[in-house]
Amino acid sequence: MDRYLDDLDRDGRAFLELAPLALDQPVDHCPGWDGAALASHLGRVWHSMAMHVSRRATEMIPADEVPRPPSGDAL
């Protein structure tokens, strides 16, 4: 389990470091997405995971309860 957490931490930090440099760039493996769309998606996924942990949820938290990330320059 620790290995997976370490991988998530490493990959997440790398993404956060590079994302601001590529918000307007296309994402090869996600047709139609740019860096901003990917950053928004990952932010929402990470927020959802944090909500699950903090609530000790045993079932999915409805998507409409997970806040939407900011857009534009606020992202």
PDB file with SEQRES, HELIX, SHEET and CRYST1 records, atoms N, CA, C and O in Angstrom:
SEQRES   1 A   75  MET ASP ARG TYR LEU ASP ASP LEU ASP ARG ASP GLY ARG          
SEQRES   2 A   75  ALA PHE LEU GLU LEU ALA PRO LEU ALA LEU ASP GLN PRO          
SEQRES   3 A   75  VAL ASP HIS CYS PRO GLY TRP ASP GLY ALA ALA LEU ALA          
SEQRES   4 A   75  SER HIS LEU GLY ARG VAL TRP HIS SER MET ALA MET HIS          
SEQRES   5 A   75  VAL SER ARG ARG ALA THR GLU MET ILE PRO ALA ASP GLU          
SEQRES   6 A   75  VAL PRO ARG PRO PRO SER GLY ASP ALA LEU                      
HELIX    1 AA1 ASP A    2  LEU A   18  1                                  17    
HELIX    2 AA2 ALA A   19  LEU A   21  5                                   3    
HELIX    3 AA3 GLY A   35  ARG A   55  1                                  21    
HELIX    4 AA4 ALA A   63  GLU A   65  5                                   3    
HELIX    5 AA5 GLY A   72  ALA A   74  5                                   3    
CRYST1    1.000    1.000    1.000  90.00  90.00  90.00 P 1           1          
ATOM      1  N   MET A   1       0.821  -1.192   0.000  1.00  0.00           N  
ATOM      2  CA  MET A   1       0.000   0.000   0.000  1.00  0.00           C  
ATOM      3  C   MET A   1       0.865   1.256   0.000  1.00  0.00           C  
ATOM      4  O   MET A   1       0.571   2.224  -0.701  1.00  0.00           O  
ATOM      5  N   ASP A   2       1.946   1.231   0.802  1.00  0.00           N  
ATOM      6  CA  ASP A   2       2.811   2.407   0.858  1.00  0.00           C  
ATOM      7  C   ASP A   2       3.397   2.741  -0.506  1.00  0.00           C  
ATOM      8  O   ASP A   2       3.564   3.912  -0.847  1.00  0.00           O  
ATOM      9  N   ARG A   3       3.705   1.717  -1.279  1.00  0.00           N  
ATOM     10  CA  ARG A   3       4.269   1.961  -2.612  1.00  0.00           C  
ATOM     11  C   ARG A   3       3.275   2.730  -3.472  1.00  0.00           C  
ATOM     12  O   ARG A   3       3.661   3.657  -4.184  1.00  0.00           O  
ATOM     13  N   TYR A   4       2.004   2.357  -3.414  1.00  0.00           N  
ATOM     14  CA  TYR A   4       0.982   3.051  -4.209  1.00  0.00           C  
ATOM     15  C   TYR A   4       0.826   4.496  -3.758  1.00  0.00           C  
ATOM     16  O   TYR A   4       0.695   5.402  -4.582  1.00  0.00           O  
ATOM     17  N   LEU A   5       0.839   4.706  -2.453  1.00  0.00           N  
ATOM     18  CA  LEU A   5       0.739   6.076  -1.939  1.00  0.00           C  
ATOM     19  C   LEU A   5       1.955   6.900  -2.350  1.00  0.00           C  
ATOM     20  O   LEU A   5       1.831   8.074  -2.698  1.00  0.00           O  
ATOM     21  N   ASP A   6       3.124   6.280  -2.305  1.00  0.00           N  
ATOM     22  CA  ASP A   6       4.334   6.976  -2.738  1.00  0.00           C  
ATOM     23  C   ASP A   6       4.256   7.337  -4.224  1.00  0.00           C  
ATOM     24  O   ASP A   6       4.644   8.434  -4.626  1.00  0.00           O  
ATOM     25  N   ASP A   7       3.752   6.403  -5.033  1.00  0.00           N  
ATOM     26  CA  ASP A   7       3.603   6.668  -6.472  1.00  0.00           C  
ATOM     27  C   ASP A   7       2.614   7.796  -6.726  1.00  0.00           C  
ATOM     28  O   ASP A   7       2.869   8.677  -7.547  1.00  0.00           O  
ATOM     29  N   LEU A   8       1.480   7.771  -6.018  1.00  0.00           N  
ATOM     30  CA  LEU A   8       0.485   8.842  -6.173  1.00  0.00           C  
ATOM     31  C   LEU A   8       1.071  10.185  -5.762  1.00  0.00           C  
ATOM     32  O   LEU A   8       0.855  11.194  -6.432  1.00  0.00           O  
ATOM     33  N   ASP A   9       1.811  10.195  -4.663  1.00  0.00           N  
ATOM     34  CA  ASP A   9       2.424  11.431  -4.197  1.00  0.00           C  
ATOM     35  C   ASP A   9       3.426  11.953  -5.223  1.00  0.00           C  
ATOM     36  O   ASP A   9       3.396  13.132  -5.574  1.00  0.00           O  
ATOM     37  N   ARG A  10       4.298  11.095  -5.698  1.00  0.00           N  
ATOM     38  CA  ARG A  10       5.320  11.498  -6.676  1.00  0.00           C  
ATOM     39  C   ARG A  10       4.683  12.006  -7.965  1.00  0.00           C  
ATOM     40  O   ARG A  10       5.043  13.072  -8.464  1.00  0.00           O  
ATOM     41  N   ASP A  11       3.733  11.237  -8.502  1.00  0.00           N  
ATOM     42  CA  ASP A  11       3.094  11.623  -9.757  1.00  0.00           C  
ATOM     43  C   ASP A  11       2.255  12.885  -9.600  1.00  0.00           C  
ATOM     44  O   ASP A  11       2.232  13.736 -10.489  1.00  0.00           O  
ATOM     45  N   GLY A  12       1.569  13.004  -8.475  1.00  0.00           N  
ATOM     46  CA  GLY A  12       0.757  14.190  -8.221  1.00  0.00           C  
ATOM     47  C   GLY A  12       1.606  15.440  -8.129  1.00  0.00           C  
ATOM     48  O   GLY A  12       1.260  16.478  -8.693  1.00  0.00           O  
ATOM     49  N   ARG A  13       2.725  15.340  -7.413  1.00  0.00           N  
ATOM     50  CA  ARG A  13       3.625  16.495  -7.298  1.00  0.00           C  
ATOM     51  C   ARG A  13       4.204  16.885  -8.648  1.00  0.00           C  
ATOM     52  O   ARG A  13       4.316  18.070  -8.959  1.00  0.00           O  
ATOM     53  N   ALA A  14       4.573  15.891  -9.451  1.00  0.00           N  
ATOM     54  CA  ALA A  14       5.116  16.172 -10.785  1.00  0.00           C  
ATOM     55  C   ALA A  14       4.065  16.862 -11.649  1.00  0.00           C  
ATOM     56  O   ALA A  14       4.371  17.816 -12.364  1.00  0.00           O  
ATOM     57  N   PHE A  15       2.830  16.379 -11.580  1.00  0.00           N  
ATOM     58  CA  PHE A  15       1.765  16.994 -12.364  1.00  0.00           C  
ATOM     59  C   PHE A  15       1.538  18.438 -11.926  1.00  0.00           C  
ATOM     60  O   PHE A  15       1.427  19.331 -12.766  1.00  0.00           O  
ATOM     61  N   LEU A  16       1.470  18.667 -10.623  1.00  0.00           N  
ATOM     62  CA  LEU A  16       1.229  20.016 -10.114  1.00  0.00           C  
ATOM     63  C   LEU A  16       2.349  20.977 -10.499  1.00  0.00           C  
ATOM     64  O   LEU A  16       2.106  22.166 -10.708  1.00  0.00           O  
ATOM     65  N   GLU A  17       3.551  20.474 -10.591  1.00  0.00           N  
ATOM     66  CA  GLU A  17       4.679  21.319 -10.976  1.00  0.00           C  
ATOM     67  C   GLU A  17       4.615  21.694 -12.452  1.00  0.00           C  
ATOM     68  O   GLU A  17       4.951  22.818 -12.825  1.00  0.00           O  
ATOM     69  N   LEU A  18       4.190  20.762 -13.286  1.00  0.00           N  
ATOM     70  CA  LEU A  18       4.208  20.984 -14.729  1.00  0.00           C  
ATOM     71  C   LEU A  18       2.914  21.548 -15.291  1.00  0.00           C  
ATOM     72  O   LEU A  18       2.936  22.213 -16.326  1.00  0.00           O  
ATOM     73  N   ALA A  19       1.800  21.303 -14.642  1.00  0.00           N  
ATOM     74  CA  ALA A  19       0.494  21.699 -15.183  1.00  0.00           C  
ATOM     75  C   ALA A  19       0.413  23.177 -15.561  1.00  0.00           C  
ATOM     76  O   ALA A  19      -0.098  23.489 -16.637  1.00  0.00           O  
ATOM     77  N   PRO A  20       0.894  24.102 -14.725  1.00  0.00           N  
ATOM     78  CA  PRO A  20       0.768  25.519 -15.098  1.00  0.00           C  
ATOM     79  C   PRO A  20       1.484  25.868 -16.402  1.00  0.00           C  
ATOM     80  O   PRO A  20       1.159  26.870 -17.040  1.00  0.00           O  
ATOM     81  N   LEU A  21       2.446  25.054 -16.795  1.00  0.00           N  
ATOM     82  CA  LEU A  21       3.196  25.318 -18.017  1.00  0.00           C  
ATOM     83  C   LEU A  21       2.494  24.788 -19.266  1.00  0.00           C  
ATOM     84  O   LEU A  21       2.903  25.092 -20.386  1.00  0.00           O  
ATOM     85  N   ALA A  22       1.435  23.993 -19.072  1.00  0.00           N  
ATOM     86  CA  ALA A  22       0.834  23.317 -20.215  1.00  0.00           C  
ATOM     87  C   ALA A  22      -0.694  23.356 -20.217  1.00  0.00           C  
ATOM     88  O   ALA A  22      -1.323  22.482 -20.813  1.00  0.00           O  
ATOM     89  N   LEU A  23      -1.296  24.332 -19.575  1.00  0.00           N  
ATOM     90  CA  LEU A  23      -2.759  24.363 -19.490  1.00  0.00           C  
ATOM     91  C   LEU A  23      -3.429  24.469 -20.852  1.00  0.00           C  
ATOM     92  O   LEU A  23      -4.554  24.003 -21.031  1.00  0.00           O  
ATOM     93  N   ASP A  24      -2.742  25.078 -21.809  1.00  0.00           N  
ATOM     94  CA  ASP A  24      -3.352  25.245 -23.130  1.00  0.00           C  
ATOM     95  C   ASP A  24      -2.881  24.201 -24.139  1.00  0.00           C  
ATOM     96  O   ASP A  24      -3.220  24.284 -25.319  1.00  0.00           O  
ATOM     97  N   GLN A  25      -2.108  23.224 -23.686  1.00  0.00           N  
ATOM     98  CA  GLN A  25      -1.568  22.199 -24.578  1.00  0.00           C  
ATOM     99  C   GLN A  25      -2.510  20.997 -24.661  1.00  0.00           C  
ATOM    100  O   GLN A  25      -3.129  20.630 -23.663  1.00  0.00           O  
ATOM    101  N   PRO A  26      -2.625  20.379 -25.848  1.00  0.00           N  
ATOM    102  CA  PRO A  26      -3.472  19.177 -25.961  1.00  0.00           C  
ATOM    103  C   PRO A  26      -2.884  18.014 -25.153  1.00  0.00           C  
ATOM    104  O   PRO A  26      -1.672  17.920 -24.964  1.00  0.00           O  
ATOM    105  N   VAL A  27      -3.760  17.145 -24.688  1.00  0.00           N  
ATOM    106  CA  VAL A  27      -3.349  15.951 -23.946  1.00  0.00           C  
ATOM    107  C   VAL A  27      -3.492  14.778 -24.902  1.00  0.00           C  
ATOM    108  O   VAL A  27      -4.602  14.403 -25.278  1.00  0.00           O  
ATOM    109  N   ASP A  28      -2.358  14.201 -25.292  1.00  0.00           N  
ATOM    110  CA  ASP A  28      -2.350  13.159 -26.319  1.00  0.00           C  
ATOM    111  C   ASP A  28      -3.281  11.995 -26.026  1.00  0.00           C  
ATOM    112  O   ASP A  28      -3.953  11.501 -26.932  1.00  0.00           O  
ATOM    113  N   HIS A  29      -3.332  11.556 -24.793  1.00  0.00           N  
ATOM    114  CA  HIS A  29      -4.105  10.359 -24.452  1.00  0.00           C  
ATOM    115  C   HIS A  29      -5.550  10.663 -24.068  1.00  0.00           C  
ATOM    116  O   HIS A  29      -6.301   9.760 -23.701  1.00  0.00           O  
ATOM    117  N   CYS A  30      -5.933  11.921 -24.152  1.00  0.00           N  
ATOM    118  CA  CYS A  30      -7.301  12.332 -23.843  1.00  0.00           C  
ATOM    119  C   CYS A  30      -7.794  13.232 -24.969  1.00  0.00           C  
ATOM    120  O   CYS A  30      -7.779  14.456 -24.835  1.00  0.00           O  
ATOM    121  N   PRO A  31      -8.230  12.637 -26.079  1.00  0.00           N  
ATOM    122  CA  PRO A  31      -8.644  13.435 -27.239  1.00  0.00           C  
ATOM    123  C   PRO A  31      -9.671  14.503 -26.862  1.00  0.00           C  
ATOM    124  O   PRO A  31     -10.660  14.226 -26.182  1.00  0.00           O  
ATOM    125  N   GLY A  32      -9.411  15.729 -27.322  1.00  0.00           N  
ATOM    126  CA  GLY A  32     -10.321  16.831 -27.060  1.00  0.00           C  
ATOM    127  C   GLY A  32     -10.031  17.566 -25.766  1.00  0.00           C  
ATOM    128  O   GLY A  32     -10.658  18.586 -25.479  1.00  0.00           O  
ATOM    129  N   TRP A  33      -9.093  17.064 -24.983  1.00  0.00           N  
ATOM    130  CA  TRP A  33      -8.751  17.705 -23.710  1.00  0.00           C  
ATOM    131  C   TRP A  33      -7.470  18.501 -23.865  1.00  0.00           C  
ATOM    132  O   TRP A  33      -6.598  18.166 -24.668  1.00  0.00           O  
ATOM    133  N   ASP A  34      -7.377  19.569 -23.073  1.00  0.00           N  
ATOM    134  CA  ASP A  34      -6.116  20.281 -22.935  1.00  0.00           C  
ATOM    135  C   ASP A  34      -5.659  20.147 -21.485  1.00  0.00           C  
ATOM    136  O   ASP A  34      -6.332  19.517 -20.669  1.00  0.00           O  
ATOM    137  N   GLY A  35      -4.517  20.741 -21.174  1.00  0.00           N  
ATOM    138  CA  GLY A  35      -3.982  20.635 -19.825  1.00  0.00           C  
ATOM    139  C   GLY A  35      -4.931  21.157 -18.768  1.00  0.00           C  
ATOM    140  O   GLY A  35      -4.990  20.616 -17.665  1.00  0.00           O  
ATOM    141  N   ALA A  36      -5.681  22.214 -19.095  1.00  0.00           N  
ATOM    142  CA  ALA A  36      -6.639  22.775 -18.134  1.00  0.00           C  
ATOM    143  C   ALA A  36      -7.749  21.771 -17.821  1.00  0.00           C  
ATOM    144  O   ALA A  36      -8.140  21.619 -16.664  1.00  0.00           O  
ATOM    145  N   ALA A  37      -8.252  21.091 -18.842  1.00  0.00           N  
ATOM    146  CA  ALA A  37      -9.301  20.086 -18.611  1.00  0.00           C  
ATOM    147  C   ALA A  37      -8.770  18.941 -17.755  1.00  0.00           C  
ATOM    148  O   ALA A  37      -9.462  18.451 -16.863  1.00  0.00           O  
ATOM    149  N   LEU A  38      -7.539  18.520 -18.030  1.00  0.00           N  
ATOM    150  CA  LEU A  38      -6.947  17.441 -17.243  1.00  0.00           C  
ATOM    151  C   LEU A  38      -6.715  17.887 -15.803  1.00  0.00           C  
ATOM    152  O   LEU A  38      -6.987  17.133 -14.869  1.00  0.00           O  
ATOM    153  N   ALA A  39      -6.215  19.105 -15.618  1.00  0.00           N  
ATOM    154  CA  ALA A  39      -5.991  19.623 -14.265  1.00  0.00           C  
ATOM    155  C   ALA A  39      -7.310  19.712 -13.500  1.00  0.00           C  
ATOM    156  O   ALA A  39      -7.366  19.361 -12.321  1.00  0.00           O  
ATOM    157  N   SER A  40      -8.364  20.177 -14.156  1.00  0.00           N  
ATOM    158  CA  SER A  40      -9.678  20.258 -13.510  1.00  0.00           C  
ATOM    159  C   SER A  40     -10.174  18.877 -13.115  1.00  0.00           C  
ATOM    160  O   SER A  40     -10.673  18.676 -12.008  1.00  0.00           O  
ATOM    161  N   HIS A  41     -10.030  17.927 -14.033  1.00  0.00           N  
ATOM    162  CA  HIS A  41     -10.479  16.559 -13.765  1.00  0.00           C  
ATOM    163  C   HIS A  41      -9.712  15.957 -12.581  1.00  0.00           C  
ATOM    164  O   HIS A  41     -10.315  15.428 -11.647  1.00  0.00           O  
ATOM    165  N   LEU A  42      -8.384  16.041 -12.631  1.00  0.00           N  
ATOM    166  CA  LEU A  42      -7.594  15.458 -11.547  1.00  0.00           C  
ATOM    167  C   LEU A  42      -7.870  16.152 -10.225  1.00  0.00           C  
ATOM    168  O   LEU A  42      -7.934  15.497  -9.185  1.00  0.00           O  
ATOM    169  N   GLY A  43      -8.035  17.471 -10.248  1.00  0.00           N  
ATOM    170  CA  GLY A  43      -8.358  18.189  -9.023  1.00  0.00           C  
ATOM    171  C   GLY A  43      -9.655  17.703  -8.417  1.00  0.00           C  
ATOM    172  O   GLY A  43      -9.766  17.539  -7.202  1.00  0.00           O  
ATOM    173  N   ARG A  44     -10.630  17.477  -9.267  1.00  0.00           N  
ATOM    174  CA  ARG A  44     -11.928  17.002  -8.778  1.00  0.00           C  
ATOM    175  C   ARG A  44     -11.830  15.568  -8.249  1.00  0.00           C  
ATOM    176  O   ARG A  44     -12.438  15.233  -7.232  1.00  0.00           O  
ATOM    177  N   VAL A  45     -11.072  14.740  -8.934  1.00  0.00           N  
ATOM    178  CA  VAL A  45     -10.859  13.360  -8.466  1.00  0.00           C  
ATOM    179  C   VAL A  45     -10.159  13.369  -7.114  1.00  0.00           C  
ATOM    180  O   VAL A  45     -10.576  12.665  -6.194  1.00  0.00           O  
ATOM    181  N   TRP A  46      -9.091  14.165  -6.987  1.00  0.00           N  
ATOM    182  CA  TRP A  46      -8.361  14.230  -5.721  1.00  0.00           C  
ATOM    183  C   TRP A  46      -9.247  14.788  -4.612  1.00  0.00           C  
ATOM    184  O   TRP A  46      -9.186  14.326  -3.472  1.00  0.00           O  
ATOM    185  N   HIS A  47     -10.068  15.778  -4.943  1.00  0.00           N  
ATOM    186  CA  HIS A  47     -10.976  16.340  -3.937  1.00  0.00           C  
ATOM    187  C   HIS A  47     -11.982  15.264  -3.491  1.00  0.00           C  
ATOM    188  O   HIS A  47     -12.281  15.134  -2.304  1.00  0.00           O  
ATOM    189  N   SER A  48     -12.487  14.508  -4.453  1.00  0.00           N  
ATOM    190  CA  SER A  48     -13.429  13.435  -4.125  1.00  0.00           C  
ATOM    191  C   SER A  48     -12.776  12.396  -3.216  1.00  0.00           C  
ATOM    192  O   SER A  48     -13.386  11.943  -2.248  1.00  0.00           O  
ATOM    193  N   MET A  49     -11.543  12.021  -3.527  1.00  0.00           N  
ATOM    194  CA  MET A  49     -10.846  11.043  -2.683  1.00  0.00           C  
ATOM    195  C   MET A  49     -10.667  11.590  -1.267  1.00  0.00           C  
ATOM    196  O   MET A  49     -10.855  10.861  -0.293  1.00  0.00           O  
ATOM    197  N   ALA A  50     -10.308  12.856  -1.149  1.00  0.00           N  
ATOM    198  CA  ALA A  50     -10.138  13.460   0.170  1.00  0.00           C  
ATOM    199  C   ALA A  50     -11.457  13.470   0.935  1.00  0.00           C  
ATOM    200  O   ALA A  50     -11.478  13.228   2.142  1.00  0.00           O  
ATOM    201  N   MET A  51     -12.555  13.748   0.238  1.00  0.00           N  
ATOM    202  CA  MET A  51     -13.867  13.734   0.889  1.00  0.00           C  
ATOM    203  C   MET A  51     -14.203  12.329   1.380  1.00  0.00           C  
ATOM    204  O   MET A  51     -14.719  12.165   2.486  1.00  0.00           O  
ATOM    205  N   HIS A  52     -13.912  11.312   0.560  1.00  0.00           N  
ATOM    206  CA  HIS A  52     -14.181   9.933   0.966  1.00  0.00           C  
ATOM    207  C   HIS A  52     -13.398   9.577   2.231  1.00  0.00           C  
ATOM    208  O   HIS A  52     -13.937   8.967   3.154  1.00  0.00           O  
ATOM    209  N   VAL A  53     -12.136   9.961   2.259  1.00  0.00           N  
ATOM    210  CA  VAL A  53     -11.303   9.639   3.425  1.00  0.00           C  
ATOM    211  C   VAL A  53     -11.783  10.399   4.655  1.00  0.00           C  
ATOM    212  O   VAL A  53     -11.938   9.814   5.727  1.00  0.00           O  
ATOM    213  N   SER A  54     -12.018  11.704   4.505  1.00  0.00           N  
ATOM    214  CA  SER A  54     -12.402  12.502   5.669  1.00  0.00           C  
ATOM    215  C   SER A  54     -13.762  12.103   6.223  1.00  0.00           C  
ATOM    216  O   SER A  54     -13.994  12.197   7.429  1.00  0.00           O  
ATOM    217  N   ARG A  55     -14.654  11.663   5.360  1.00  0.00           N  
ATOM    218  CA  ARG A  55     -15.985  11.226   5.812  1.00  0.00           C  
ATOM    219  C   ARG A  55     -16.012   9.743   6.176  1.00  0.00           C  
ATOM    220  O   ARG A  55     -16.997   9.239   6.716  1.00  0.00           O  
ATOM    221  N   ARG A  56     -14.928   9.064   5.874  1.00  0.00           N  
ATOM    222  CA  ARG A  56     -14.885   7.606   6.042  1.00  0.00           C  
ATOM    223  C   ARG A  56     -16.043   6.951   5.294  1.00  0.00           C  
ATOM    224  O   ARG A  56     -16.695   6.026   5.781  1.00  0.00           O  
ATOM    225  N   ALA A  57     -16.268   7.474   4.087  1.00  0.00           N  
ATOM    226  CA  ALA A  57     -17.391   7.006   3.272  1.00  0.00           C  
ATOM    227  C   ALA A  57     -17.156   5.570   2.814  1.00  0.00           C  
ATOM    228  O   ALA A  57     -16.048   5.198   2.429  1.00  0.00           O  
ATOM    229  N   THR A  58     -18.203   4.787   2.864  1.00  0.00           N  
ATOM    230  CA  THR A  58     -18.135   3.405   2.381  1.00  0.00           C  
ATOM    231  C   THR A  58     -18.867   3.251   1.063  1.00  0.00           C  
ATOM    232  O   THR A  58     -18.859   2.175   0.464  1.00  0.00           O  
ATOM    233  N   GLU A  59     -19.496   4.317   0.612  1.00  0.00           N  
ATOM    234  CA  GLU A  59     -20.177   4.326  -0.686  1.00  0.00           C  
ATOM    235  C   GLU A  59     -19.740   5.578  -1.438  1.00  0.00           C  
ATOM    236  O   GLU A  59     -19.208   6.520  -0.850  1.00  0.00           O  
ATOM    237  N   MET A  60     -19.973   5.568  -2.739  1.00  0.00           N  
ATOM    238  CA  MET A  60     -19.583   6.714  -3.553  1.00  0.00           C  
ATOM    239  C   MET A  60     -20.297   7.983  -3.091  1.00  0.00           C  
ATOM    240  O   MET A  60     -21.491   7.969  -2.793  1.00  0.00           O  
ATOM    241  N   ILE A  61     -19.552   9.058  -3.040  1.00  0.00           N  
ATOM    242  CA  ILE A  61     -20.147  10.364  -2.775  1.00  0.00           C  
ATOM    243  C   ILE A  61     -20.700  10.870  -4.101  1.00  0.00           C  
ATOM    244  O   ILE A  61     -19.985  10.856  -5.102  1.00  0.00           O  
ATOM    245  N   PRO A  62     -21.944  11.314  -4.135  1.00  0.00           N  
ATOM    246  CA  PRO A  62     -22.520  11.786  -5.397  1.00  0.00           C  
ATOM    247  C   PRO A  62     -21.673  12.900  -6.023  1.00  0.00           C  
ATOM    248  O   PRO A  62     -21.175  13.783  -5.324  1.00  0.00           O  
ATOM    249  N   ALA A  63     -21.521  12.842  -7.325  1.00  0.00           N  
ATOM    250  CA  ALA A  63     -20.684  13.794  -8.048  1.00  0.00           C  
ATOM    251  C   ALA A  63     -21.105  15.236  -7.802  1.00  0.00           C  
ATOM    252  O   ALA A  63     -20.266  16.136  -7.791  1.00  0.00           O  
ATOM    253  N   ASP A  64     -22.408  15.461  -7.602  1.00  0.00           N  
ATOM    254  CA  ASP A  64     -22.855  16.846  -7.405  1.00  0.00           C  
ATOM    255  C   ASP A  64     -22.460  17.408  -6.034  1.00  0.00           C  
ATOM    256  O   ASP A  64     -22.627  18.602  -5.785  1.00  0.00           O  
ATOM    257  N   GLU A  65     -21.940  16.556  -5.144  1.00  0.00           N  
ATOM    258  CA  GLU A  65     -21.443  17.026  -3.850  1.00  0.00           C  
ATOM    259  C   GLU A  65     -19.965  17.412  -3.898  1.00  0.00           C  
ATOM    260  O   GLU A  65     -19.454  18.055  -2.981  1.00  0.00           O  
ATOM    261  N   VAL A  66     -19.286  17.016  -4.971  1.00  0.00           N  
ATOM    262  CA  VAL A  66     -17.867  17.326  -5.115  1.00  0.00           C  
ATOM    263  C   VAL A  66     -17.753  18.678  -5.806  1.00  0.00           C  
ATOM    264  O   VAL A  66     -18.231  18.838  -6.929  1.00  0.00           O  
ATOM    265  N   PRO A  67     -17.124  19.658  -5.149  1.00  0.00           N  
ATOM    266  CA  PRO A  67     -17.037  20.986  -5.744  1.00  0.00           C  
ATOM    267  C   PRO A  67     -16.333  20.979  -7.088  1.00  0.00           C  
ATOM    268  O   PRO A  67     -15.386  20.223  -7.307  1.00  0.00           O  
ATOM    269  N   ARG A  68     -16.804  21.823  -7.975  1.00  0.00           N  
ATOM    270  CA  ARG A  68     -16.156  21.993  -9.269  1.00  0.00           C  
ATOM    271  C   ARG A  68     -14.936  22.895  -9.089  1.00  0.00           C  
ATOM    272  O   ARG A  68     -14.973  23.845  -8.306  1.00  0.00           O  
ATOM    273  N   PRO A  69     -13.870  22.601  -9.803  1.00  0.00           N  
ATOM    274  CA  PRO A  69     -12.670  23.428  -9.684  1.00  0.00           C  
ATOM    275  C   PRO A  69     -12.886  24.798 -10.345  1.00  0.00           C  
ATOM    276  O   PRO A  69     -13.785  24.969 -11.168  1.00  0.00           O  
ATOM    277  N   PRO A  70     -12.054  25.752  -9.971  1.00  0.00           N  
ATOM    278  CA  PRO A  70     -12.161  27.057 -10.612  1.00  0.00           C  
ATOM    279  C   PRO A  70     -11.783  26.963 -12.092  1.00  0.00           C  
ATOM    280  O   PRO A  70     -11.212  25.966 -12.535  1.00  0.00           O  
ATOM    281  N   SER A  71     -12.098  27.987 -12.830  1.00  0.00           N  
ATOM    282  CA  SER A  71     -11.744  28.004 -14.250  1.00  0.00           C  
ATOM    283  C   SER A  71     -10.890  29.223 -14.540  1.00  0.00           C  
ATOM    284  O   SER A  71     -10.688  30.079 -13.680  1.00  0.00           O  
ATOM    285  N   GLY A  72     -10.397  29.287 -15.751  1.00  0.00           N  
ATOM    286  CA  GLY A  72      -9.607  30.438 -16.180  1.00  0.00           C  
ATOM    287  C   GLY A  72      -8.344  30.601 -15.343  1.00  0.00           C  
ATOM    288  O   GLY A  72      -7.703  29.622 -14.963  1.00  0.00           O  
ATOM    289  N   ASP A  73      -7.999  31.852 -15.066  1.00  0.00           N  
ATOM    290  CA  ASP A  73      -6.775  32.147 -14.330  1.00  0.00           C  
ATOM    291  C   ASP A  73      -6.805  31.579 -12.908  1.00  0.00           C  
ATOM    292  O   ASP A  73      -5.749  31.321 -12.331  1.00  0.00           O  
ATOM    293  N   ALA A  74      -7.980  31.383 -12.342  1.00  0.00           N  
ATOM    294  CA  ALA A  74      -8.089  30.848 -10.986  1.00  0.00           C  
ATOM    295  C   ALA A  74      -7.642  29.390 -10.912  1.00  0.00           C  
ATOM    296  O   ALA A  74      -7.252  28.910  -9.847  1.00  0.00           O  
ATOM    297  N   LEU A  75      -7.699  28.686 -12.047  1.00  0.00           N  
ATOM    298  CA  LEU A  75      -7.286  27.289 -12.058  1.00  0.00           C  
ATOM    299  C   LEU A  75      -5.815  27.207 -11.716  1.00  0.00           C  
ATOM    300  O   LEU A  75      -5.253  26.113 -11.668  1.00  0.00           O  
TER     301      LEU A  75                                                      
END                                                                             
